[in-house]
Amino acid sequence: MSEIPASEAAPAHDAAPVVLRRLALTDPFRWLAQGIQDVRAAPGIAVFYGLCFWFMAVVLGWVFRTRPEYTMSLASGCLLVGPFLAMGLYDASRRREAGLAPQLSESLTCWDSHMGSMGMLVLVLIVLELLWGRASLVVFAVFFNTGMPSTTGVLQAVFNPENWSFVAVYTVVGGVFAALVFSTSVVSIPMILDRDTDALTAGITSMRVVLENPLAMLLWGALITLLVGGSLWVGSVALVLVGPVLGHASWHAYRAAVQRLPVAASAAPELA
């Protein structure tokens, strides 16, 4: 991977320049392999967070069966909560990378020294979530002006060739917001944990990573979608394993995309 020329980002707590690396198309598969290694190294932590992801999937399934018009809204909420649950997995990978034993207690409190930056990033993602949910309801209202369909009605609408326009619009709207959420958060949260930078710098850096490595990040997003979607298709309990693997792999995606700080400036000593 060749380095991209450094650019100053002016973070609040870390004055070091943010240097991005070029990503290869095969890198996402390497991140997954590293995520599996982290799960094997700390299975207890993986199971705890995996159960959290599974619970989210159960709630999402219940909403789809009872109030399908709110499914996209809740799905966007899961995209908001998921990365913050994964922050504990980032911490476990970070400690293991530093040669320290991952600890569940540390992973549960790793966010407490980053409240300001995390709070601002939460606000941005909440705004995106609310806009996504509203747009989803508008699409349903336009195409189903006689009332919101039942779960069966939604499935019929999706697989009915006569409703191709609804499926196309719904997919485009969801895709736009999913891309915004993904590009804003793909490396921003692990960056805040690692460098204690501000939310604006982390979000902009995350978007730069996506824009400067479109093919690799598109593949990474597709792999996340396929693994999560496949887990829900075969039974949401699969997320007990898939969720932690993706969480750990996301840390390695950040490490691959953003050049690590010099030893003297890194946060590694704080882990001790």
MOTAFEN-V171006 format. One record per helix or strand of 2 or more residues. SS is the DSSP state (A for helix, B for strand). FROM is the first residue (numbers start at 1). TO is the last residue. If there is no record, write none. Layout:
ss:SS from:FROM to:TO
ss:SS from:FROM to:TO
This chain:
ss:B from:20 to:21
ss:A from:27 to:41
ss:A from:43 to:66
ss:A from:68 to:97
ss:A from:104 to:108
ss:A from:112 to:143
ss:A from:151 to:159
ss:A from:161 to:185
ss:A from:188 to:195
ss:A from:199 to:212
ss:A from:214 to:234
ss:A from:236 to:257
ss:A from:263 to:265
ss:A from:268 to:271
